[in-house]
Structures are given as structure tokens and as C-alpha cells.
């Protein structure tokens, strides 16, 4: 692990090696046991297993957030969940939505229902969240942040069926609802801006695999202006802002850059070449190997995928390698090890 390499990339300083991070691999207990000998499924061993895995794979950055719908749990939809985590512990067959119709959504008052947060108390919580990571992973770039920024917060509350219905029935009133959500959610950004956390992760799943699921003009009217308002205190306080969205957000890269972020975190669907060509002198970018190739590809396929990413990013100081859409627990152990071997082989500049 190396804080030096991670911060160099975020500061656009060239190093001799390409740094890396990964997602979900810390829950791949078969791989971790193979590499470290530690069984993370044993109670009390999970933290030890995570630390050992980060050292084994030489993480430079640890993706992390603290806020995910805090204070809105009573109004959260449960969409259910298929098996993803090790052992199927995340399966959820309980499906419900607390909103009976679109009109109830349009009239929802966030301050009336959820109230104001204690800014000072949440600033303290952000500091504690960051310091806990520093204690566990001292030689790595740690962070805190917000998962439910705008669209992800709306998905958390409404689920996909109600969200899409609200957007289709009356896009203007749905936009006004989104504005009110972001105004309420901005409290967490104010608290984060006042914290001692130097690097912050802002997450928002604004698109699907094929791109926008609402007309792009709606995003430009209701999403990005709210980003600018929420991100402003972070920028004013000198935070390094990393931005993550699943899916293909290529069409919105310029809009997101205009909101003041410092780093793009992307899945393989977003065009990393476009980001490298246009923003490599001003922004870092993290990604974007395709997990589907690790899941079912050959050894040669995996090599070619790592090489594709390195050929695109390695020449730029802000590039950080990662499998852009996670390494879940069902990824074959041998394929994970091939991937790591090829990263180690090709990371030299």
C-alpha cells in the first residue's frame, strides 16, 4: 500500500508505477484466504483479512463514504436484492415502497419530515469516520463522503418503479422534488466541508448501462446545478473531490467536470479514452477494466483488458488502475490472480 502513489496521482504528479484500488474484492474471502492465509469469514478476522489483502495487492486508495440516506430511512423503498455478496448474505426478498402514488412524492417536504441535522455533530462524525480508516490503513489515501448525493438518494427513497413514474408523469414537479432533496441533503456537504477530511468521495448513479434514463435536459436543469451548490463548500475548503457513477456517463463528463470535481471514477462503459484525451492535464481518473472479462474471460482476455486500460491511462500521471465495476466473490480465484499478475507486470511507466 502507498499513500505516496495515491496522492501523487490525485495531485497529477508522475510516478514510476501506476497506483491502484479495487472494489468488493475485500469481500472475496476465497481469494483473500488463497493469498494471505487468513479466513475473513471467521468472526474477528474480517479486519485482519482486509488489511492483509490491501497490502498484498498494494492498494493506494480506499474508496469509502459515510452518508447513505441518513435520516430518510422511514421513507426508503426496498427493491429487494439478488445474491452478490459472499455466501448470499445480501439477498433480500422484502419489496415495498412507502409512497402510494406520485402526488405523495411531489408534495414531500424534507425539512418537515426529516428536519435539520446537527452540522457540528456530523462534522465530528465525518472526522471520526476518516480517522478510523487512518488507524486501520495508515499508508493509504483514505476518505469519507456521500453516497446518496442526488439521483442515488432519489433511488434510495423511491425505488426504480416510482422514480421513473414520477419523472414521466410530471418531470417539472419531479425536478422540484429533486431540488428540495438536494437542498436538504446539502446539510451533509456543509458538515463534510467543515471536517478535516482532505479527500472526499461523491457518489451518484445518474445513468444506466446505455446512459441517461431521463431526458438529458432534465439533468442539466435539476442535477448539475444542484451539484454546483452542494460541491461549492467542499471546493471552498480545499477538498479533493472524487466523483463516482455506475453505468455510462460519457454524455455528462463535461457537465460533471464543470461542477468542480478533481477525479472521475468510472465503470468500463464510460469512455475513459475521452476523459484521458480531454481532462488528463486537469483531472485524475480511476478505472476501468471490465469485471465481465474477469468473470468469464480467458487468461489472454484478461491480459488484453489490463493492457487496454494501461495503454489509455499509463501515460498520464492522474491514472489509477481498478476493475471499474467491482470484483465480486463469484469471480474465479485464478482469474483474479491473473488480473493482479498483469497489473504488476504492466504498471511500470
N, C-alpha and C positions, 0 to 999 in steps of 0.2 A: 504494500500500500504506500502511496506517496501523496501527501498534501502538496508538495512542491510541484509535481507534474500537473495535478488538477488545477491549482491556482494559476500556474503558468498558462494553461490552455484558456482559462476564463479571462486572463489578462492579455491574451493574444501574444504570448511570448513563446518563441520556438524552442522546443526541447529535442533531445536526441531520440526520444521514444514517444510514441503516441500513447497517451493515457487511456484508461478505460473505466467503464462502470457497467453494471448489468442489473436486470430487474427480475424478480421472482426466483432467481437461482438459489437464493438463500433458503428457499423452501423445498429445494430439490435434495431431499435428505439422502437418497441413494447415491447421488453424485458426491455429496459432501462426505459421506462415510467412506466412499471409494478413495477420495483424495486426501482426507485428513485423518481417517480412522475414528472420527467422532460421530456417534449416533445422536443426531439432533432431535429424534423423537422421544428420547428419554427425558423425563421431567428434570429440569435444572440444567440440561445440557444444550438447550437451544442457543443461548447467547454465545457460549463457548464455540459451538459449531459455526455460527455466523462469523465470528471474529476470525476463526481459522480459515474459513472459506475466502473471506475478503483478502486475507494475507496470501493465500495460495494463488489466487487469481489476480493479485496486485491491483485491487481497486484504488482509484484515485479520488472518486466522488461517490457519495452515498445519497441517492435520491430519497427525499423524505419531505413529508408535510405534516402539519398538526391539525388543521381545521378541515372538517368534512361534515358540513351540515349542522355544526354545533348550534344548539338552541332551537332547531327545527325538527327534532325527532318526532314530535307528536303529529307532524304534518308530512311525514315521509312515506312515500309509496314503496311497497315491497313488490318487486317484479319477479321474485323467485331467482334462483341461481343454479346453473348447471355445475357439474363437478369440474373444478380446476385445480384446487389445492391438493397437496399430498394426502392420500387416504380419503379424498372426497369430503373433507370436513366442512367445506363451504357450500355444500348442496342445500338449497332452500326451496321447498315446495309451497311455502306460505305466500300467497299472492293477494294483494289488496291495494286499494287506493283510497285515501281519506277524503278525497274530493268527489262529490256526487255528480257534478256537471261543470261545464266551462264557466258558467256565470259565477259559481262559487270561487273559482280560481281568479277570475278578473277582479273580483271585489275583495280579495285577500289583502289585509293590512298587516304588514310585517311588524311594525312597531307596536300595534295594538295587540297582536297575538304573541309575539316573541319578546317584545320590549327591547330596551337598550342593554348593551353589555357593559361591563366594567372594564374600560380601556386599560387602566393600570393593572388590573388583575390579569388580563390576557397578555399584556406585555410581559409580565412576570412569567406566565405560563410558556410563552414563546422562548424566553431566556432559559427556562428550566428544560424545555424540550431539546434545545440546542446543546446545552451543557451536558445533558445525559448522553447524547450521542458522542460528544467530545470525550467523555470518560470511557465509553466503550471503544471508540475508534479514533484514537488521538492523532494518528498520522494519515488523515484523510480529510477531504473537503466535506464538512457536514453542513447541514442547512435546516431550516424549518420553512413552513409555507402554508398555502391554502389550496386545497383540492377542489372545493366547490365554488369556484370563482364566479362564474356566471351560468353558462349553459349546464355545467355539471351540477350546479346547485338546483337548477330547474328540473333536471332529470331525476335528481335525488328526491325532490318533492313530488313530482307529478308522474314519474314513470313515462315510458315512451308513448303509450296509447293516449293518455290525457294531454301530454305535451303537444303531440302532433295535432290532436283535435283542436286544442286551444289556438295553436298557430294558424290552422286552416279556417276555423270559424270566424275569427276576428283578429287578424295579425296586428292591428294597431293596439287593441286592448291587451293582447298578449305582450306586445312590446312595452306597454306601460306597466304591466305586472313585472316584467323583467327589469325595468328601470327601478321599480320600488325594491325588488330583491337586491339589486346591486347597491342601491343607496343604503339599505340595511346591512348588507354584507361588508360594506366599506369600513365598518367599525373594526373588523378584524385586520384590515390592511393598515388602518391607523395605528392599532396596537403593535402590529408587526414592524411598522416603520420606526416606532419608538424603542424597539428592542435592540439588543446588542448583536443580533444575528446578521452577519455580513453578507451571506449568500442565501437567497430565498427562491423557493420553487413555487411557481404559479401554474396550476393545472386547470385545464378546461377542455373537455371533449366537445369541440364545436362542430365536428363533422363526422360523417360515416366513411366507410371504405371508399365510396365513389365521390366524396366531397360533401358540400353543404346539403342539409336536409330541409332547410327553409330557404326562401329566395335570398341570394347574396345581398340584395339591397337591404333586407331586414337586418342582417348582421352589421352592415355599415351604419345603420341608424340606431340600433339598440345594443349591440355588443361592444364594438370598438370604442365608441365614445365613453362607455362605462369603464372599459379597461383604462383609458387615459385618466379618468377621475380616480379610480382605485389605485393605479400604479403611481400616481403623482407623489404621494408622501414617501413611497419607497425610493423613488428617484431622488427626491429632495434630501433624503437621509443617506444617500450614497450606497444603497443596497445593490448588489449584483443580482439581476433578475433573470432566472431561467424559466422558460415557458414550455409547457408540455401539452400536446393534444394528441389523442389517438386519431386514427384514420388518415385521410388525405387532405391536409390543409394547404396545399400548394397555392390555391387561388387566393388565400388570405395571408400569405407570408409577408407581403409588403405592408398590409394593414397592421399586422402584429408588430412588425419592426417599427412602424410609425408610433406605436404605443409606448416605446421606450425599453423593450426587453433587451437583454445582453446576449442571450443564448437560446437557440432553438433545440428542443428535444423532440425527436421525430421518429415515427414508425417508418418502415420501408416504403409505404405508399406515398408519403410526401417526397417531393423531388429534391433530394439532397444536392444534386448537381446544380440546380437553380440557386439554392442557398449558397453553395460554395462559390459559384460564379459571381453572384451579386453582393454577398454580405461577408465574405471571408476576411475582409480588411477591417470590419467593424464588429462582427459578431462571432461567438463560438457556436458550434453545433455538435449535437450528440446523436449518434446512430450509425447506420440504420440497417444492419443485417436483418434478414428475414427469418423469423423463427420457424416458418414452414419448411425451410430448407434444412434446418437442424432436425426437425421432427421426422422428415421422410426422405431427405436427400442422401446422395452418396457422399463418400469422403471427398471426391473430386468436386461435387456440387458445393460442398461447404467451403472448400478452398477457394473456389471461384467467387463465392459470395463475399468472403472476407477480403479477397483481393479487389473486388469491385468497390467496396467501401474504402479501402485503403488508397486505391488509385484516385478516388474522388477527393478524399479528405486529407491524406497524409501530408500533402504539400503545404497545408495551411496550419498555422500554429494553434488555432482555436478548435481543431477537430478532436473529438473524444469518441473512442470506439464503444459500441454497445450493440447488442441484439435489440433492435428497436421495438419489437413487440413481445418482449419477455422470453425467458427460458423456463417454461413450466415444468412441473415434476414428472410429466409423462414423456419428456424429451429423452431419447436413448442416451445412456451414460456415455457410450463410446463416441457418439456424435458430439456431445458436449466437450469431450476431451479433444476430439479432432479440431473443433472450433477454437479451443484455447491454444492448442499447439500452433495453429495457423496464425492466430493473433500474435503470439510470441515471436513467430518467425518473421512476420511482415511489419511489426510495429517499429522497427528501426528506420529512422529517417536517413 
